[in-house]
């Protein structure tokens, strides 16, 4: 959350000459409501089911840069599908998250005690991110352009 996946994803797509897509945007467009609203109205399990379908569809049909929501990797089937793709895990620590988001934006999983919840989420998810990652790119103290270049370098990709 707040790691810059949308910004870096768009920059990466531009530099590679491919199309950018974000599964969170797909969900919002298909559902006609925000992710926070889905969480509040239907609960996390319902959201995760929607997310799983959306990610699987996007992986099957999209050939450019695809950004996934932070919880997409919680699903074992999704992690298995990602095994056949180049995956960049954009990492950051809690202090950087505070700087970037203030941890006070509308994030349903961070509603109470955001710093503590962010740390707990990362402790629970980090090994899953690392499991699917082809490359881990730290974002702390870096500009989006620097992160994009680091991702290109890590994946050994050439610009279009």
C-alpha positions in Angstrom: 0.0 0.0 0.0 1.4 3.3 -1.0 4.5 1.7 -2.5 4.0 3.4 -5.9 2.9 0.4 -7.9 0.6 2.5 -10.1 3.1 5.2 -10.8 6.0 2.8 -11.3 3.8 0.4 -13.3 2.8 3.2 -15.7 6.4 4.4 -16.1 7.6 0.9 -16.7 4.9 0.3 -19.3 5.9 3.6 -21.1 9.6 2.7 -21.1 8.9 -0.8 -22.4 6.3 0.4 -25.0 3.5 -1.8 -23.7 0.1 -1.2 -22.1 -0.4 -0.7 -18.3 -3.3 -2.2 -16.4 -4.2 -2.2 -12.7 -6.5 -5.0 -11.4 -7.7 -2.6 -8.6 -9.0 -0.3 -11.4 -10.6 -3.3 -13.1 -12.4 -4.2 -9.9 -13.7 -0.6 -9.4 -14.9 -0.4 -13.0 -16.6 -3.8 -12.9 -18.2 -3.3 -9.5 -19.1 0.4 -9.8 -17.8 1.2 -6.3 -14.5 1.7 -4.5 -12.5 -1.1 -3.0 -13.2 0.4 0.4 -16.9 0.3 -0.2 -16.7 -3.4 -1.2 -14.8 -4.1 2.0 -17.4 -2.3 4.1 -20.5 -3.5 2.3 -19.6 -7.1 1.5 -16.5 -7.9 3.7 -13.0 -9.0 2.9 -13.8 -12.6 1.8 -16.2 -11.2 -0.9 -13.6 -8.7 -2.0 -10.9 -11.4 -2.2 -13.2 -13.6 -4.4 -13.7 -10.7 -6.8 -10.0 -9.9 -6.7 -9.1 -13.5 -7.5 -11.4 -13.6 -10.6 -10.2 -10.2 -11.8 -6.5 -11.1 -11.4 -6.9 -14.5 -13.1 -8.7 -12.8 -16.1 -6.1 -10.1 -16.3 -3.2 -12.6 -16.3 -4.9 -14.6 -19.0 -5.6 -11.7 -21.4 -3.1 -8.9 -20.7 0.4 -8.8 -22.1 1.8 -5.5 -20.8 2.6 -4.3 -17.3 0.0 -5.5 -14.8 -0.2 -4.0 -11.2 -1.9 -6.2 -8.6 -3.5 -5.1 -5.3 -1.4 -5.8 -2.2 -3.5 -8.7 -1.1 -3.8 -10.6 -4.4 -0.9 -12.9 -3.4 -2.9 -14.2 -0.5 -4.5 -16.7 -2.8 -2.5 -19.8 -3.6 -4.0 -20.2 -7.1 -3.0 -16.7 -7.9 0.5 -17.3 -6.6 0.7 -20.4 -8.8 -0.4 -18.4 -11.9 2.2 -15.7 -11.2 5.0 -18.3 -11.3 4.9 -18.1 -15.1 5.4 -14.3 -15.2 8.0 -11.7 -14.4 7.0 -10.3 -11.0 8.5 -7.3 -9.3 7.9 -6.8 -5.6 8.2 -3.2 -4.7 9.3 -3.1 -1.1 9.3 -0.4 1.5 9.5 0.0 5.3 6.8 1.5 7.6 8.6 4.8 7.9 8.6 5.3 4.1 4.9 4.3 4.1 4.2 7.0 6.7 6.0 9.5 4.6 4.1 8.6 1.4 0.6 8.0 2.6 0.5 9.3 6.2 -1.3 6.0 6.8 -4.4 8.0 7.1 -5.9 7.5 3.7 -8.9 5.3 3.0 -7.3 1.9 3.4 -9.8 -0.6 4.8 -7.2 -2.9 6.4 -5.5 0.0 8.2 -8.6 1.6 9.8 -7.3 1.3 13.5 -3.7 1.8 14.6 -2.4 2.1 11.0 1.4 1.7 11.8 0.8 -1.5 13.8 -1.6 -2.9 11.3 0.8 -2.1 8.4 3.6 -3.9 10.1 1.4 -6.9 10.8 0.2 -7.0 7.2 3.8 -6.9 5.9 5.0 -9.5 8.4 2.1 -11.8 7.2 2.6 -11.1 3.5 6.3 -10.4 2.9 7.2 -14.1 2.4 4.4 -14.4 -0.1 5.6 -11.4 -2.1 9.1 -12.8 -2.0 7.8 -16.3 -3.1 6.3 -14.9 -6.3 8.9 -12.2 -7.0 11.3 -12.5 -9.9 12.9 -9.3 -8.5 12.7 -7.4 -5.2 13.1 -3.6 -5.7 13.3 -1.4 -2.6 11.5 1.9 -3.1 12.6 3.7 0.1 14.1 7.1 -0.6 13.9 6.6 -4.4 12.0 8.5 -7.0 9.6 6.7 -9.2 12.0 7.0 -12.1 14.8 5.4 -10.0 12.5 2.6 -9.0 11.5 2.1 -12.6 15.1 1.9 -13.7 15.9 -0.5 -10.9 13.0 -2.8 -12.0 14.2 -2.7 -15.6 17.8 -3.6 -14.4 16.6 -6.3 -12.1 14.5 -8.0 -14.8 17.2 -7.3 -17.4 14.7 -5.7 -19.7 15.5 -3.2 -22.4 13.5 -0.1 -23.1 11.4 0.1 -26.3 
